[in-house]
Amino acid sequence: MEFKGVTYRGESPIDEALAARLPEELQDFYRGSNGIIAYNGGLQIRSCTNDSHWNSLGYYWLSEGGLHTHYPNLLSSDIPFGQDCVGDQFFLRDDSVWLLSAETGDIIDMEASLFEFFDNCIEDPVEYLAMEPLVHHLDMEGALEPGMLVHVVPALSLELPDDTPYHIDSLPVNERLAWLLDCFQTQANS
């Protein structure tokens, strides 16, 4: 599988204890690449590590602050292996890739196995990964550095007039995900 626009490849060795807990397809991916950022930030696959690094699978899956502890639609068994350019989360559930909208908490079955998901990304990354905010960011600001996500304000999930101006820049992954979680919690409590 050949991803284009690669801006990051995880170089540390995989955490073997963490890898042993993963489905075979994901283990196979990690044996070839321990995390990757492709399509200039449009697809970010976490590294198979269990630390607090911005790209750590173990941190976002198994830590006390794992994504499932914040989003009720996520199960502790869901494996949040990656994210798109704005911080929506890709996760494995029962060998199928699902998408979590980090703004709303809604989940969608992408009806694809991991490698079917990768094939769909390769076939049409802009459409399949909803990369329009990244395309705009690249045109206006230039490269999206590893460890960063595209930050769109106001939230894309809000029903606003068509002529609403959006501000698009970049934020570190942890700050963008915290902002998205705040949006989700605000919408859930209203």
C-alpha positions, 0 to 999 in steps of 0.5 A: 500500500502506497500512501502519498504526501507522507510527512511523518513515519513513526520510528520507535519500535512498536510496543509488543505488549500493546500490539499483542492486543490488536487485531491481526490486520492492525498488527500487520500494518504496524509491523510495516510502519509504526504510525504514519501521517499521509496526504499532508496531514489528511490521514494520521495513523497513530504509532503503536506505543503506550506513552503520552506522545501526541501520536500514541495509540496506547494513550488514546485507547488505554489511558485514564483519559482515553477517548472512550472515557469522554465519548459515550458512543465509544466502547473501551474495546474500540481501538482509536487507531487514527484521525483525519485532518480536523481530529475526527477519529477512526476506530476499529470495532469488530474488525470494521472501521468506524468514524467518530465525529469529535464535535458531536460524538456521533459514530458512523460505520464506514463499512470497510475492513482496515485494509479496505479503508486504506484502499478507499483512502488511496483511491480518493483521499480528498473525498473519502477523508473529507480533506476540504479544510486541509486543502484550504489550509495548505493553500492559505497557510502551507504545510501542516506539521506533524503533531498538528491538526487543522482547526476550524472555527466555528465548529463545522457541526453547527447549523449556521447561515451559508455566508458564515465566515470560518477561520482555519488555522492549525493547533497541536493535536492535544489542543484541537482534541480538547477543543473538539471535546469541549464542543461535544460536551457543550452540545450534549449539555444543551 
